[in-house]
Amino acid sequence: MESKREDRIQRLLLALKKTDKIHLKEASLLLEVSEMTIRRDLNSAPAPVILLGGYIVMDPKNSPATHYFVSEQKMRQIEEKRRLASRAASLIQNNDTVFFDCGTTMPYVIEKIAEDCVFTAICYSLNTFLALQEKPNCEVILCGGAFKSSNSIFTPIGRSSELDFIRPSKAFISAAGVSIEHGVTCFNFDELLMKHQAIERSAQSILVADSSKFDQVRPAAIAPLARFNVVVSDAEPPQAFIDFCDQSDIPLLV
């Protein structure tokens, strides 16, 4: 029985060399066993692959962090995200037009916006859109396109997006890495088009990053740190960042 389990896991590993995730139903068809059998395979003993939100992925503990999954990241740094959310939300005023980036921090920020605040929101991710739907005085504009399930975003399939016709007063940008030398970065290249456009078109660009993101560098370059007008975090970053923000006249809100 154990040899059959090992064989199935090895076949899953081979399949994951061609893609970043496999749906449980697809894995069942691939291995010609039930979904319950696969669940038992992965739960009975440690394995190099795990089941995450209905998908089989490489266990991040056994491989470098090169991918981003909303289903995984939403369980990380929860308290840090909650702490910075109120500070970030306080920057939104009545009649603002606000761009909200993707990621798992933005729903916490949106939750803290006052219920009586009247504002317009632009977003391109499903989890951000669903959070904005809970705000009674918010007009939501969703930028559409092809849906990417790993980071829950819509990417334009043509040459234009709704953001081409909007000038946000504020853009809240999330990141997976913040470095003085290498700038602000994220995991997924397919997020860059909307992030870059939002920064370019907005009157004020606000970086929202919990303290675990400082001194981290990810593969996709968003912008130099100096390009942001405000930085919001849950706690003070290392002294070098405090000095940089002070010298660059960037308010650091913690």
ChimeraX attribute file (.defattr): number of C-alpha atoms within 10 A of each C-alpha:
attribute: neighborCount
match mode: 1-to-1
recipient: residues
	/A:1	6
	/A:2	8
	/A:3	8
	/A:4	10
	/A:5	16
	/A:6	13
	/A:7	13
	/A:8	19
	/A:9	19
	/A:10	15
	/A:11	14
	/A:12	21
	/A:13	16
	/A:14	11
	/A:15	15
	/A:16	16
	/A:17	10
	/A:18	9
	/A:19	9
	/A:20	16
	/A:21	21
	/A:22	20
	/A:23	14
	/A:24	20
	/A:25	15
	/A:26	13
	/A:27	21
	/A:28	16
	/A:29	11
	/A:30	14
	/A:31	16
	/A:32	10
	/A:33	13
	/A:34	13
	/A:35	16
	/A:36	11
	/A:37	13
	/A:38	21
	/A:39	14
	/A:40	11
	/A:41	19
	/A:42	18
	/A:43	12
	/A:44	10
	/A:45	7
	/A:46	10
	/A:47	15
	/A:48	16
	/A:49	20
	/A:50	18
	/A:51	18
	/A:52	16
	/A:53	13
	/A:54	13
	/A:55	18
	/A:56	24
	/A:57	21
	/A:58	23
	/A:59	16
	/A:60	15
	/A:61	9
	/A:62	10
	/A:63	9
	/A:64	9
	/A:65	11
	/A:66	12
	/A:67	15
	/A:68	17
	/A:69	20
	/A:70	17
	/A:71	16
	/A:72	14
	/A:73	14
	/A:74	14
	/A:75	10
	/A:76	11
	/A:77	14
	/A:78	14
	/A:79	12
	/A:80	17
	/A:81	23
	/A:82	18
	/A:83	17
	/A:84	23
	/A:85	25
	/A:86	18
	/A:87	19
	/A:88	26
	/A:89	18
	/A:90	12
	/A:91	11
	/A:92	19
	/A:93	14
	/A:94	12
	/A:95	12
	/A:96	16
	/A:97	23
	/A:98	24
	/A:99	30
	/A:100	27
	/A:101	26
	/A:102	27
	/A:103	23
	/A:104	23
	/A:105	26
	/A:106	24
	/A:107	22
	/A:108	20
	/A:109	24
	/A:110	22
	/A:111	17
	/A:112	15
	/A:113	22
	/A:114	17
	/A:115	12
	/A:116	11
	/A:117	16
	/A:118	19
	/A:119	19
	/A:120	19
	/A:121	21
	/A:122	24
	/A:123	26
	/A:124	28
	/A:125	24
	/A:126	19
	/A:127	18
	/A:128	26
	/A:129	23
	/A:130	12
	/A:131	15
	/A:132	25
	/A:133	13
	/A:134	12
	/A:135	19
	/A:136	13
	/A:137	16
	/A:138	18
	/A:139	14
	/A:140	19
	/A:141	16
	/A:142	17
	/A:143	19
	/A:144	16
	/A:145	14
	/A:146	10
	/A:147	15
	/A:148	14
	/A:149	13
	/A:150	16
	/A:151	24
	/A:152	18
	/A:153	26
	/A:154	22
	/A:155	20
	/A:156	18
	/A:157	10
	/A:158	7
	/A:159	6
	/A:160	10
	/A:161	18
	/A:162	14
	/A:163	19
	/A:164	11
	/A:165	9
	/A:166	15
	/A:167	16
	/A:168	23
	/A:169	17
	/A:170	23
	/A:171	29
	/A:172	26
	/A:173	25
	/A:174	23
	/A:175	26
	/A:176	21
	/A:177	25
	/A:178	27
	/A:179	18
	/A:180	17
	/A:181	10
	/A:182	17
	/A:183	19
	/A:184	30
	/A:185	25
	/A:186	23
	/A:187	21
	/A:188	18
	/A:189	12
	/A:190	15
	/A:191	21
	/A:192	18
	/A:193	12
	/A:194	22
	/A:195	22
	/A:196	14
	/A:197	14
	/A:198	28
	/A:199	22
	/A:200	15
	/A:201	19
	/A:202	19
	/A:203	13
	/A:204	19
	/A:205	22
	/A:206	24
	/A:207	24
	/A:208	27
	/A:209	24
	/A:210	29
	/A:211	21
	/A:212	16
	/A:213	20
	/A:214	19
	/A:215	18
	/A:216	17
	/A:217	21
	/A:218	22
	/A:219	14
	/A:220	18
	/A:221	19
	/A:222	26
	/A:223	17
	/A:224	15
	/A:225	23
	/A:226	16
	/A:227	18
	/A:228	21
	/A:229	18
	/A:230	20
	/A:231	20
	/A:232	21
	/A:233	24
	/A:234	22
	/A:235	16
	/A:236	14
	/A:237	17
	/A:238	11
	/A:239	9
	/A:240	12
	/A:241	18
	/A:242	15
	/A:243	11
	/A:244	14
	/A:245	20
	/A:246	12
	/A:247	10
	/A:248	14
	/A:249	12
	/A:250	18
	/A:251	15
	/A:252	18
	/A:253	15
	/A:254	16
